[in-house]
Amino acid sequence: MLQNMKKYIYILVGLLLAFIILFNVMNFGSVIANIAQKTDVPTFDYPGSRIMIVAPHPDDESIGAAGVIREALKMHIPVKVVIFTSGESYKRAAINFSKRLHPTNEDFYRLGVQRQKESIDAMETLGLPRKDLIFLGFADGSLRFLWDDFWNTPRRSGGVWVYRSPYKVNVYRPGIEYTGQNVFDAFSSVVNSFKPTDIFYPDPNDTNPDHWAVSNFVVYTILQQKYHIREHTYLVHHPQWPVPWMAVTTLDENPPVDLKWERWQRFQLSQDEISFKKKALLQYRTQIEIMQPFLMAFVRKSELFGYVPRVSIPLIYKLPSLDVLDKTNDYIAAKSIDGMFSQEIYKSADLGDLRVFRYNDALWVGLTTKAPLSNKVVYQLQMRIFYKDNSIKRLDVGIIKGKLVVYHRASNSITDWNIVNMRKFKRNMWYEIKLPEEEKIDYIFMGSQALYRGRLISRIPWKVYNYNINDEFGDVI
């Protein structure tokens, strides 16, 4: 009897511990919240007069916007689909496709060719002519690094493990080297040629590095070229979202609970569009064979699109007490993405929010963390500075082992250490930055990230900040 009672106690304790782990470490609470959420989201029914769909990998164009593509083509609206990579580095798909536990470089290449064909078939299913589908041919899994570190220098990338695109057909510029500058040049060339009125691209809050990097490249291009384009962002990867993982055509796509502050709209789909979206998704056989439930989770009666508004940086006249600002909500301009397992393990690398204001002819940027700062974590603040004369400079600063570092990552990097002053506190750090020719700055495109042992743990998504607008209060999220 006593032995049985002990057994039940152990079982109860085990179940309790499992529940605590699910609810906290795995953020099971967000799953429940996302399922239960009922959000009032406005709708729109006109996708634009010339639309461009931008995708990181073959299948994202259908996941995010197959309904929009189908409706636009029925309305005889010009559509251009641009896919940045061929998705060849996805190891799980390569193993399944090649039937080898350790795929070769050739296997990864063949997977890329196959995934291009799947996108061609899917777009044909929706009615898109082959000439309106463009593959840029950059390496799957590389785009974050091209954005961050390899703007001018080629990076050996992808499962094929080469410095340039190996595809001789189907791609926009065969043999193009893997650099950030080349990504920008190729994409801006396509945009200049097509001249879209509306562009649909990955949301900056997407947790897949290729997705948020593509988002950054799109925004960078829009700012650099001074395009006047309506922007619509779509989400694919986000913690505990979407739910449930199955096709439910009676449900709308709802925004994740932690992104309710973003401006969202729904594009309602007809039964024809729902049916064709499902048919298009089924063309991606290499993906269907390994993650069909996830793909089917995007077969809904609507497609969800966001817009991240630009933030005006407030101008203040009295410096607040920086050491206690993390205990307030003052000057918060952006928040980190929560719910990743790694964030629960490496708390000191779990960023909280980004705060910003202008004071005494300087830009002040603060980063908070969920746990005390650690010398084992590298904290980075990155910005692209757009001037009124159309020139661009970049500033990349970091804290390594507690000391300030200014990175030289591109030919237009600002490397003058004297313009940056850093102050550290228990759970936050502040940068006082005297930007060159401050009065000529138009926008700052800025984000932050924290790395532990070279691994990206958390980040604060990039946003556009209006600089020389004398707003004493700024925008609050």
Long-range contacts (C-beta under 8 A, 24 or more apart in sequence): 24-344, 25-341, 25-344, 26-341, 27-239, 27-240, 27-338, 27-339, 28-240, 30-239, 30-240, 30-241, 30-256, 30-257, 30-258, 30-338, 30-339, 31-240, 31-243, 33-257, 34-240, 34-241, 34-242, 34-243, 34-254, 34-256, 34-257, 35-243, 35-244, 37-254, 37-257, 38-254, 39-254, 39-255, 39-260, 39-264, 41-252, 41-254, 41-255, 41-264, 41-265, 41-266, 41-304, 42-264, 42-265, 42-266, 43-265, 43-266, 43-267, 43-268, 43-302, 44-265, 44-266, 44-267, 45-267, 45-268, 47-71, 47-72, 47-77, 47-198, 47-267, 48-72, 48-77, 48-196, 48-197, 48-198, 48-230, 49-77, 49-78, 49-197, 49-198, 50-77, 50-78, 50-194, 50-195, 50-196, 50-197, 50-198, 51-77, 51-78, 51-79, 51-80, 51-196, 51-197, 51-198, 51-199, 51-200, 52-79, 52-80, 52-81, 52-82, 52-190, 52-191, 52-194, 52-196, 52-198, 52-199, 52-200, 53-79, 53-80, 53-81, 53-82, 53-200, 53-201, 54-82, 54-84, 54-187, 54-199, 54-200, 54-201, 54-202, 54-214, 54-218, 55-81, 55-82, 55-83, 55-84, 55-202, 55-214, 56-83, 56-84, 56-85, 56-143, 56-202, 56-208, 56-210, 56-211, 56-213, 56-214, 57-83, 57-84, 57-85, 57-86, 57-87, 57-90, 57-115, 57-140, 57-210, 58-83, 58-86, 58-87, 58-115, 58-116, 58-118, 58-119, 58-284, 59-87, 59-115, 59-118, 59-119, 59-122, 59-281, 59-284, 59-287, 59-295, 60-202, 60-211, 60-236, 61-119, 61-122, 61-123, 62-122, 62-126, 62-277, 62-280, 62-281, 62-283, 62-284, 63-234, 63-236, 63-281, 63-295, 63-298, 64-200, 64-202, 64-234, 64-235, 64-236, 64-298, 64-303, 65-200, 65-234, 65-303, 66-122, 66-126, 66-273, 66-276, 66-277, 66-280, 66-281, 66-303, 67-267, 67-269, 67-273, 67-274, 67-276, 67-277, 67-302, 67-303, 68-200, 68-267, 68-303, 69-123, 69-126, 69-128, 70-126, 70-127, 70-272, 70-273, 70-276, 70-277, 71-267, 71-269, 71-270, 71-273, 73-126, 73-127, 73-128, 74-127, 78-132, 78-194, 79-128, 79-132, 80-132, 80-134, 80-190, 80-194, 80-196, 81-119, 81-123, 81-128, 81-132, 81-133, 81-134, 82-134, 82-136, 82-187, 82-190, 83-119, 83-133, 83-134, 83-135, 83-136, 84-136, 84-138, 84-143, 84-183, 84-187, 84-210, 84-214, 84-217, 85-136, 85-137, 85-138, 85-139, 85-140, 85-141, 85-142, 85-143, 85-158, 85-210, 86-112, 86-113, 86-115, 86-116, 86-135, 86-137, 86-140, 86-167, 86-171, 87-111, 87-112, 87-115, 87-140, 88-112, 88-115, 88-139, 88-140, 88-158, 88-159, 88-160, 89-139, 89-140, 89-141, 89-142, 89-157, 89-158, 89-159, 89-160, 90-140, 90-159, 91-159, 92-290, 93-286, 93-287, 93-290, 94-159, 96-286, 96-289, 96-290, 97-286, 103-159, 105-159, 105-160, 105-161, 107-159, 108-158, 108-159, 108-160, 108-161, 109-159, 109-160, 109-166, 111-159, 111-286, 112-140, 112-160, 112-166, 112-167, 113-167, 113-170, 114-286, 115-284, 115-286, 116-167, 116-170, 118-283, 118-284, 118-285, 118-286, 118-287, 119-283, 119-284, 121-283, 122-280, 122-281, 122-283, 122-284, 123-280, 125-276, 125-279, 125-280, 125-283, 126-276, 126-280, 134-172, 134-190, 135-167, 135-170, 135-171, 135-172, 136-171, 136-172, 136-173, 136-176, 136-183, 136-186, 136-187, 136-190, 137-165, 137-167, 137-170, 137-171, 137-172, 137-173, 137-174, 137-176, 138-165, 138-176, 138-178, 138-182, 138-183, 139-165, 139-178, 140-210, 141-209, 141-210, 142-178, 142-210, 143-183, 143-209, 143-210, 143-213, 143-214, 143-217, 144-209, 144-210, 144-212, 144-213, 144-456, 146-178, 146-179, 146-180, 146-183, 146-213, 147-180, 147-183, 147-213, 147-216, 147-217, 148-382, 148-409, 149-409, 150-178, 150-179, 150-180, 151-179, 151-180, 151-181, 151-409, 151-410, 151-411, 152-179, 152-180, 152-181, 152-410, 152-411, 153-179, 154-178, 154-179, 155-179, 180-217, 180-410, 183-217, 184-217, 184-220, 184-221, 184-224, 187-217, 187-218, 187-221, 188-221, 188-224, 188-225, 191-221, 191-225, 191-227, 192-225, 196-229, 197-229, 197-230, 198-229, 198-230, 198-231, 198-232, 199-229, 199-230, 199-231, 199-232, 200-232, 200-233, 200-234, 200-305, 201-231, 201-232, 201-233, 201-234, 202-233, 202-234, 202-235, 202-236, 203-233, 203-234, 203-235, 203-262, 203-306, 203-308, 204-233, 204-308, 204-461, 204-462, 204-463, 205-235, 205-238, 205-259, 205-262, 205-337, 205-461, 206-235, 206-236, 206-237, 206-238, 207-237, 207-238, 207-239, 207-337, 207-340, 208-236, 208-237, 209-456, 211-236, 211-237, 212-459, 212-461, 212-462, 215-462, 216-445, 216-447, 216-462, 219-445, 219-462, 219-464, 220-384, 220-445, 223-384, 223-386, 223-443, 223-445, 223-464, 224-386, 224-390, 224-392, 226-390, 231-307, 232-265, 232-305, 232-306, 232-307, 233-305, 233-306, 233-307, 233-308, 234-303, 234-304, 234-305, 234-306, 235-259, 235-304, 235-306, 236-298, 238-337, 238-339, 239-337, 239-338, 239-339, 239-340, 240-339, 242-297, 242-298, 243-297, 244-297, 245-293, 245-294, 245-296, 245-297, 246-293, 246-296, 246-297, 247-278, 247-296, 247-297, 247-299, 248-299, 248-300, 249-274, 249-299, 249-300, 249-301, 250-301, 251-300, 251-301, 252-300, 252-301, 252-302, 252-304, 253-298, 253-300, 253-302, 253-303, 253-304, 254-304, 255-304, 255-306, 258-337, 258-338, 258-339, 259-306, 261-477, 262-306, 262-307, 262-308, 263-306, 263-307, 263-308, 263-309, 264-304, 264-305, 264-306, 264-307, 265-304, 265-305, 265-306, 265-307, 266-302, 266-303, 266-304, 266-305, 267-302, 267-303, 267-304, 267-305, 268-301, 268-302, 269-300, 269-301, 269-302, 269-303, 274-299, 274-300, 274-301, 308-461, 308-463, 308-464, 309-475, 310-443, 310-463, 310-464, 310-465, 310-466, 311-356, 311-463, 311-464, 311-465, 311-466, 311-474, 311-475, 312-465, 312-466, 312-469, 312-471, 312-474, 312-475, 313-356, 313-357, 313-358, 313-363, 313-444, 313-465, 313-466, 313-467, 313-469, 313-471, 313-474, 314-356, 314-357, 314-358, 314-471, 314-472, 314-473, 314-474, 315-357, 315-358, 315-359, 315-470, 315-471, 315-472, 316-357, 316-358, 316-359, 316-472, 317-359, 319-359, 319-360, 322-366, 322-423, 322-425, 322-428, 322-430, 323-425, 323-426, 323-428, 325-355, 325-366, 325-428, 326-352, 326-366, 326-368, 326-425, 326-427, 326-428, 329-476, 330-355, 331-355, 331-356, 331-357, 331-366, 331-474, 332-476, 332-477, 333-463, 333-465, 333-474, 333-475, 333-477, 334-447, 334-460, 334-461, 334-463, 334-477, 335-460, 335-477, 336-458, 336-459, 336-460, 337-458, 337-459, 337-461, 340-457, 340-458, 342-455, 342-457, 342-458, 343-370, 343-457, 343-458, 346-377, 346-452, 346-457, 347-371, 348-372, 348-373, 348-374, 348-376, 348-377, 348-452, 349-374, 349-377, 349-450, 349-451, 349-452, 349-457, 349-458, 350-450, 350-457, 350-458, 351-379, 351-448, 351-449, 351-450, 351-458, 351-459, 351-460, 352-427, 353-460, 354-446, 354-448, 354-460, 356-446, 356-465, 356-474, 357-474, 361-434, 361-438, 362-432, 362-433, 362-434, 362-435, 363-431, 363-432, 363-433, 363-435, 363-438, 363-444, 364-430, 364-431, 364-432, 364-433, 365-430, 365-431, 365-433, 365-446, 366-428, 366-429, 366-430, 366-431, 367-428, 367-429, 367-448, 367-460, 368-427, 368-428, 369-427, 369-428, 369-450, 370-427, 371-427, 372-426, 372-427, 373-399, 373-402, 373-424, 373-425, 373-426, 373-427, 373-429, 375-401, 375-402, 376-452, 376-453, 377-450, 377-451, 377-452, 377-457, 378-450, 378-451, 378-452, 379-429, 379-448, 379-450, 380-448, 380-449, 380-450, 380-451, 381-431, 381-446, 381-448, 382-446, 382-447, 382-448, 382-449, 382-462, 383-444, 383-445, 383-446, 383-447, 384-444, 384-445, 384-446, 385-414, 385-435, 385-441, 385-443, 385-444, 385-445, 386-441, 386-442, 386-443, 386-444, 386-445, 387-437, 387-440, 387-441, 387-442, 388-440, 388-441, 388-442, 389-440, 393-436, 395-420, 395-433, 395-435, 397-422, 397-431, 397-433, 399-424, 399-429, 438-467, 439-468, 441-467, 441-468, 442-467, 442-468, 443-467
